[in-house]
């Protein structure tokens, strides 16, 4: 009997010993894994880094360099000089710091290509985890540094300058901007339910923008949830708030020579926006008279500047055409950074950046999803009367020779 007990005891003790050894081995393996702080080939980043490719492209194929960075070498150098003090990191005893040049060029490639961090690691020699931090931080710095490149006019003369450019280039009088919004796809945030679920049955945040006659953003707002009504997005916008507060300093209505009416300064938009005294949209009835069709054409000619601006930015920064796998707050920073870069390049590198820009009379295929058209027509009598005055102007005093052929 005692021998059986002893045998059972020994077996039990052996089993316990085996379990303890297995646990010890697992802990040692886990410690060894933690002790390896990066994959070995990441430590050899200088051997594989894309900056060597950039140096070669600068010497032998400047066009490919432009395609890689979405700007030429000189403009990139100027941008790097601006942001480097903010993104530079010191080496440590553990590892060599990722340079400002690597950080900025990797960020621009992420925005330009729409590649995931997992894909981009093979080009840059930087881990996906580090890329995620680098891209977000660098985009924030770009927004901060390029802040002056997106701003609304601060006085009447600046608004009139925009209106004069619209009239001279696109033949729409008193237009102080073209407004539109787009859905930017994002991965469904956890525990968000249908909050970001839009009418296209995707998850998105809204990019709302006003542009001038030169495809440049003068007002940008990003981050409204895709489920929000499109009229509601505009109603909650900074532009609308400041307009209602009468703090935008928009000029007073302009008396039209040889006419009995005056015309206010207005935005132009599509059916996603409500007709108002400061926002003109097309007539939406199916059967329209010739004069109404001419008004719609003239408005469309000016409004499509914002469509083309979206076409340009999304073809240059293809991250906007992909589903951004980030939380809405971080995705908003990415989108806003693209907008600031768009304006920066439009002003500083227009010859390269705007080359091949879409014809204003042709819609671009490279587009994000439109906002949902606004249903109903509960407009004020004042808004309707103003649109009628614009219609009369475009069919009489302000007519252009080719408008009859375009309808």
C-alpha positions as CSV (number, residue, x, y, z in Angstrom):
1,X,0.0,0.0,0.0
2,X,2.7,2.4,1.0
3,X,4.7,1.6,-2.1
4,X,1.7,2.5,-4.3
5,X,1.4,5.8,-2.4
6,X,5.0,6.5,-2.9
7,X,4.8,5.8,-6.6
8,X,1.7,8.0,-7.0
9,X,3.5,10.8,-5.1
10,X,6.6,10.5,-7.2
11,X,4.5,10.6,-10.4
12,X,2.6,13.7,-9.1
13,X,5.8,15.4,-8.2
14,X,7.3,14.6,-11.6
15,X,4.2,16.1,-13.3
16,X,4.4,19.2,-11.2
17,X,8.1,19.5,-12.0
18,X,7.4,19.2,-15.8
19,X,4.7,21.9,-15.6
20,X,7.1,24.2,-13.7
21,X,9.8,23.6,-16.2
22,X,7.5,24.3,-19.1
23,X,6.3,27.5,-17.5
24,X,9.9,28.6,-16.9
25,X,10.8,27.9,-20.5
26,X,7.9,29.9,-21.8
27,X,8.8,32.9,-19.5
28,X,12.4,32.7,-20.8
29,X,11.3,32.7,-24.4
30,X,9.0,35.6,-23.7
31,X,11.9,37.5,-22.1
32,X,14.1,36.8,-25.0
33,X,11.4,38.1,-27.4
34,X,11.1,41.3,-25.4
35,X,14.9,41.7,-25.4
36,X,14.9,41.8,-29.2
37,X,13.6,45.4,-29.6
38,X,13.5,45.4,-33.4
39,X,13.9,43.0,-36.4
40,X,17.5,42.8,-37.5
41,X,16.9,44.3,-40.9
42,X,15.4,47.4,-39.4
43,X,18.7,47.9,-37.6
44,X,20.3,48.0,-41.1
45,X,17.9,50.7,-42.2
46,X,20.7,52.8,-43.7
47,X,21.4,50.0,-46.1
48,X,17.8,49.7,-47.3
49,X,16.4,53.2,-46.8
50,X,14.4,54.9,-49.6
51,X,16.5,58.1,-49.1
52,X,19.2,56.4,-51.3
53,X,16.5,56.0,-54.0
54,X,15.6,59.6,-53.7
55,X,19.2,60.7,-54.1
56,X,19.5,58.6,-57.2
57,X,16.2,59.9,-58.6
58,X,17.3,63.5,-58.0
59,X,20.4,62.9,-60.1
60,X,19.0,60.7,-62.9
61,X,15.2,61.0,-63.1
62,X,13.7,64.2,-61.6
63,X,10.2,63.4,-63.0
64,X,10.1,60.1,-61.0
65,X,11.3,62.1,-58.0
66,X,8.3,64.4,-58.5
67,X,6.0,61.4,-58.7
68,X,7.4,59.9,-55.6
69,X,7.1,63.1,-53.5
70,X,4.4,64.9,-55.4
71,X,6.7,67.9,-55.7
72,X,10.1,68.7,-57.3
73,X,13.4,68.5,-55.5
74,X,13.6,72.3,-54.8
75,X,10.1,72.5,-53.3
76,X,10.8,69.4,-51.2
77,X,14.0,70.9,-49.9
78,X,12.2,74.1,-48.9
79,X,9.4,72.1,-47.1
80,X,12.0,70.0,-45.3
81,X,13.8,73.2,-44.2
82,X,10.5,74.4,-42.7
83,X,9.5,71.3,-40.8
84,X,12.9,69.8,-39.9
85,X,13.3,71.7,-36.6
86,X,10.0,70.3,-35.4
87,X,10.5,66.7,-36.5
88,X,14.2,66.2,-35.9
89,X,15.1,63.6,-33.2
90,X,18.4,63.0,-31.4
91,X,20.2,59.6,-31.6
92,X,20.2,57.5,-28.4
93,X,22.7,55.0,-27.1
94,X,20.2,52.2,-28.1
95,X,19.5,53.2,-31.7
96,X,20.1,55.7,-34.4
97,X,17.3,58.3,-34.8
98,X,15.2,58.3,-37.9
99,X,16.2,61.5,-39.7
100,X,13.9,64.4,-40.5
101,X,14.5,63.7,-44.2
102,X,13.3,60.1,-43.8
103,X,10.3,61.2,-41.7
104,X,9.1,63.8,-44.1
105,X,9.7,61.7,-47.3
106,X,8.0,58.6,-45.8
107,X,5.0,60.7,-44.8
108,X,4.7,62.2,-48.2
109,X,4.9,58.8,-49.8
110,X,2.2,57.5,-47.5
111,X,-0.1,60.4,-48.5
112,X,0.8,60.1,-52.2
113,X,0.5,56.3,-52.6
114,X,-2.2,55.4,-50.1
115,X,0.0,52.4,-49.1
116,X,-0.5,50.8,-45.6
117,X,2.2,51.1,-43.0
118,X,2.8,47.4,-43.4
119,X,3.6,47.9,-47.2
120,X,5.5,51.0,-46.6
121,X,7.9,49.4,-44.2
122,X,9.6,47.6,-47.1
123,X,10.3,50.8,-48.9
124,X,11.5,52.8,-45.9
125,X,13.1,50.2,-43.6
126,X,10.9,51.6,-40.7
127,X,8.6,49.4,-38.7
128,X,4.8,49.9,-39.2
129,X,4.5,50.9,-35.5
130,X,7.1,53.7,-35.9
131,X,5.6,54.7,-39.3
132,X,2.2,55.2,-37.6
133,X,3.7,57.6,-35.1
134,X,5.9,59.4,-37.6
135,X,3.2,60.0,-40.2
136,X,0.7,61.3,-37.6
137,X,3.3,63.6,-35.9
138,X,4.7,64.9,-39.2
139,X,1.2,65.6,-40.6
140,X,0.5,67.6,-37.4
141,X,3.7,69.6,-37.9
142,X,3.0,70.3,-41.6
143,X,-0.5,71.7,-40.6
144,X,1.1,73.9,-37.9
145,X,3.9,75.2,-40.2
146,X,1.7,75.7,-43.2
147,X,-1.2,77.3,-41.3
148,X,-0.9,80.6,-43.2
149,X,-1.6,78.8,-46.5
150,X,-5.3,78.3,-45.8
151,X,-7.1,81.3,-44.5
152,X,-10.4,83.1,-45.2
153,X,-10.3,86.8,-46.2
154,X,-10.3,89.2,-43.3
155,X,-11.6,92.3,-45.1
156,X,-13.9,93.4,-47.9
157,X,-11.0,94.0,-50.4
158,X,-9.8,90.4,-50.0
159,X,-13.3,89.1,-50.7
160,X,-13.6,91.4,-53.7
161,X,-10.3,90.1,-55.0
162,X,-11.7,86.5,-55.0
163,X,-14.9,87.7,-56.6
164,X,-13.0,89.5,-59.4
165,X,-11.0,86.4,-60.2
166,X,-14.2,84.3,-60.4
167,X,-15.7,86.9,-62.7
168,X,-12.6,87.2,-64.9
169,X,-11.8,83.5,-65.1
170,X,-15.1,81.7,-64.8
171,X,-17.6,84.5,-65.7
172,X,-19.6,84.4,-62.4
173,X,-20.2,87.8,-60.9
174,X,-20.0,88.3,-57.1
175,X,-18.8,84.8,-56.4
176,X,-16.6,84.6,-53.3
177,X,-16.1,80.9,-53.4
178,X,-17.3,77.5,-54.6
179,X,-18.3,75.1,-51.8
180,X,-18.6,71.4,-51.8
181,X,-18.1,68.4,-49.5
182,X,-16.8,64.9,-49.9
183,X,-17.0,61.6,-47.9
184,X,-13.5,60.2,-47.0
185,X,-13.7,56.5,-46.3
186,X,-12.5,55.3,-42.9
187,X,-12.5,51.9,-41.2
188,X,-15.4,51.5,-38.9
189,X,-14.4,52.8,-35.5
190,X,-14.9,50.3,-32.6
191,X,-18.1,50.8,-30.6
192,X,-19.3,53.5,-33.0
193,X,-22.4,51.7,-34.3
194,X,-23.8,53.5,-37.3
195,X,-22.5,56.9,-36.3
196,X,-20.1,57.2,-39.3
197,X,-22.3,55.1,-41.7
198,X,-23.3,57.2,-44.7
199,X,-25.9,56.9,-47.5
200,X,-23.4,55.1,-49.7
201,X,-23.3,52.4,-47.0
202,X,-19.7,53.0,-46.1
203,X,-18.1,54.6,-43.1
204,X,-16.7,58.1,-43.6
205,X,-15.8,61.5,-42.3
206,X,-16.8,64.6,-44.2
207,X,-14.4,67.0,-45.9
208,X,-16.1,70.4,-46.4
209,X,-14.3,73.1,-48.3
210,X,-14.6,76.5,-50.0
211,X,-12.2,77.3,-52.8
212,X,-11.2,80.4,-54.7
213,X,-11.0,80.7,-58.5
214,X,-7.5,79.2,-58.5
215,X,-8.3,75.8,-57.0
216,X,-7.0,76.9,-53.6
217,X,-8.9,76.2,-50.3
218,X,-9.8,79.3,-48.4
219,X,-11.8,77.3,-45.8
220,X,-11.6,73.6,-44.8
221,X,-13.4,71.6,-42.2
222,X,-12.8,67.9,-41.6
223,X,-14.2,65.3,-39.3
224,X,-18.0,65.5,-39.3
225,X,-19.4,62.0,-39.2
226,X,-20.6,60.6,-42.5
227,X,-24.1,59.9,-41.1
228,X,-24.8,63.6,-40.5
229,X,-27.1,65.3,-43.0
230,X,-25.2,67.3,-45.6
231,X,-27.1,70.5,-45.0
232,X,-26.4,69.9,-41.3
233,X,-22.7,69.7,-41.9
234,X,-22.8,73.1,-43.6
235,X,-25.1,74.6,-40.9
236,X,-22.6,73.6,-38.2
237,X,-19.6,74.8,-40.2
238,X,-17.2,77.6,-39.0
239,X,-18.1,79.6,-42.2
240,X,-21.8,79.5,-41.5
241,X,-21.3,80.4,-37.9
242,X,-19.2,83.4,-38.7
243,X,-21.5,84.4,-41.5
244,X,-24.5,84.4,-39.1
245,X,-22.4,86.4,-36.6
246,X,-21.6,88.9,-39.4
247,X,-17.9,88.6,-38.6
248,X,-16.7,87.6,-42.1
249,X,-16.7,91.2,-43.4
250,X,-18.2,90.2,-46.7
251,X,-18.9,93.3,-48.9
252,X,-22.4,94.7,-49.1
253,X,-24.6,93.8,-52.2
254,X,-23.4,95.4,-55.4
255,X,-25.6,97.6,-57.5
256,X,-25.6,96.3,-61.1
257,X,-25.0,98.9,-63.8
258,X,-28.0,99.4,-66.1
259,X,-30.2,97.2,-63.9
260,X,-32.8,97.9,-61.3
261,X,-31.5,95.3,-58.8
262,X,-28.4,94.7,-56.8
263,X,-26.6,91.3,-56.3
264,X,-25.1,90.1,-53.1
265,X,-21.7,88.3,-52.8
266,X,-22.4,84.6,-52.7
267,X,-21.0,81.1,-52.5
268,X,-21.9,78.7,-55.3
269,X,-22.8,75.0,-54.5
270,X,-24.7,72.0,-55.8
271,X,-27.9,70.3,-54.7
272,X,-26.3,69.1,-51.4
273,X,-26.7,72.7,-50.0
274,X,-29.7,74.8,-49.2
275,X,-30.5,77.8,-51.4
276,X,-30.0,81.0,-49.3
277,X,-29.3,84.7,-49.7
278,X,-25.5,83.9,-49.5
279,X,-25.4,80.6,-51.3
280,X,-26.6,80.0,-54.9
281,X,-27.5,76.5,-56.2
282,X,-28.9,75.3,-59.5
283,X,-32.6,75.1,-60.4
284,X,-33.6,71.5,-59.8
285,X,-36.8,71.0,-61.8
286,X,-36.5,68.5,-64.7
287,X,-38.2,70.7,-67.3
288,X,-36.6,74.1,-67.3
289,X,-36.8,77.0,-69.7
290,X,-33.7,78.2,-71.6
291,X,-33.0,81.0,-69.2
292,X,-32.9,78.6,-66.2
293,X,-30.6,76.2,-68.1
294,X,-28.3,79.1,-68.9
295,X,-28.2,80.0,-65.2
296,X,-27.4,76.4,-64.3
297,X,-24.6,76.3,-66.8
298,X,-23.0,79.5,-65.6
299,X,-23.3,78.4,-62.0
300,X,-21.9,75.0,-62.8
301,X,-18.9,76.5,-64.6
302,X,-17.9,78.3,-61.4
303,X,-18.9,75.6,-59.0
304,X,-16.9,72.9,-60.7
305,X,-13.7,74.7,-59.6
306,X,-14.2,73.0,-56.2
307,X,-14.9,69.7,-57.9
308,X,-11.7,70.0,-59.8
309,X,-9.8,71.0,-56.7
310,X,-11.0,67.8,-55.1
311,X,-10.0,65.9,-58.3
312,X,-6.5,67.4,-58.2
313,X,-5.9,66.7,-54.5
314,X,-7.3,63.1,-54.6
315,X,-5.2,62.3,-57.7
316,X,-2.0,63.7,-56.1
317,X,-2.7,62.3,-52.6
318,X,-4.3,58.9,-53.2
319,X,-4.7,58.2,-49.5
320,X,-8.0,60.2,-49.9
321,X,-9.3,57.5,-52.4
322,X,-8.5,54.7,-50.0
323,X,-10.2,53.6,-46.8
324,X,-8.1,55.1,-44.0
325,X,-7.6,52.5,-41.3
326,X,-7.3,55.0,-38.5
327,X,-9.5,56.5,-35.8
328,X,-11.6,59.4,-37.1
329,X,-9.5,62.0,-35.1
330,X,-6.3,60.8,-36.7
331,X,-7.8,60.3,-40.1
332,X,-9.0,64.0,-39.9
333,X,-5.4,65.1,-39.3
334,X,-4.3,63.1,-42.4
335,X,-7.0,64.7,-44.6
336,X,-6.3,68.2,-43.3
337,X,-2.6,67.8,-43.9
338,X,-3.4,66.9,-47.6
339,X,-5.4,70.1,-47.9
340,X,-2.5,72.3,-46.5
341,X,-0.1,70.6,-48.8
342,X,-2.4,71.2,-51.7
343,X,-2.5,74.9,-51.1
344,X,1.3,75.0,-50.4
345,X,2.1,73.3,-53.7
346,X,-0.6,75.4,-55.6
347,X,1.2,78.5,-54.5
348,X,4.8,77.5,-54.4
349,X,5.0,74.8,-57.1
350,X,2.0,75.4,-59.3
351,X,3.8,74.6,-62.5
352,X,4.5,71.1,-61.4
353,X,1.6,70.4,-59.1
354,X,-1.3,71.7,-61.2
355,X,0.0,70.3,-64.5
356,X,-2.7,68.3,-66.0
357,X,-5.4,69.8,-63.8
358,X,-8.9,68.9,-65.0
359,X,-10.6,71.1,-67.5
360,X,-13.3,73.0,-65.6
361,X,-15.9,71.9,-68.3
362,X,-15.1,68.2,-67.7
363,X,-15.6,66.3,-64.5
364,X,-12.7,64.4,-63.1
365,X,-12.9,60.6,-62.7
366,X,-10.6,60.8,-59.6
367,X,-13.2,61.7,-57.0
368,X,-14.2,61.0,-53.4
369,X,-17.9,60.3,-52.8
370,X,-20.3,63.3,-53.1
371,X,-22.5,64.5,-50.4
372,X,-26.1,63.4,-50.6
373,X,-28.4,65.8,-52.5
374,X,-30.6,67.9,-50.3
375,X,-34.3,67.0,-50.6
376,X,-37.1,69.5,-50.4
377,X,-37.1,73.2,-51.4
378,X,-38.1,75.2,-48.4
379,X,-36.3,78.3,-49.4
380,X,-37.0,81.9,-48.3
381,X,-38.6,84.3,-50.8
382,X,-35.5,86.5,-50.5
383,X,-33.2,83.6,-51.6
384,X,-35.5,82.8,-54.5
385,X,-35.6,86.5,-55.6
386,X,-31.8,86.7,-55.5
387,X,-31.4,83.7,-57.7
388,X,-33.9,85.2,-60.1
389,X,-31.8,88.3,-60.3
390,X,-28.7,86.3,-61.1
391,X,-30.7,84.4,-63.8
392,X,-31.8,87.6,-65.3
393,X,-28.2,89.0,-65.2
394,X,-26.7,86.0,-67.0
395,X,-29.3,86.1,-69.7
396,X,-29.0,89.8,-70.4
397,X,-26.2,92.2,-69.2
398,X,-23.8,89.4,-68.2
399,X,-24.4,87.0,-71.1
400,X,-21.3,85.4,-72.7
401,X,-21.2,84.4,-76.4
402,X,-20.9,80.6,-76.0
403,X,-23.5,80.0,-73.3
404,X,-26.3,79.1,-75.7
405,X,-24.1,76.3,-77.3
406,X,-23.4,74.8,-73.9
407,X,-27.0,74.0,-72.9
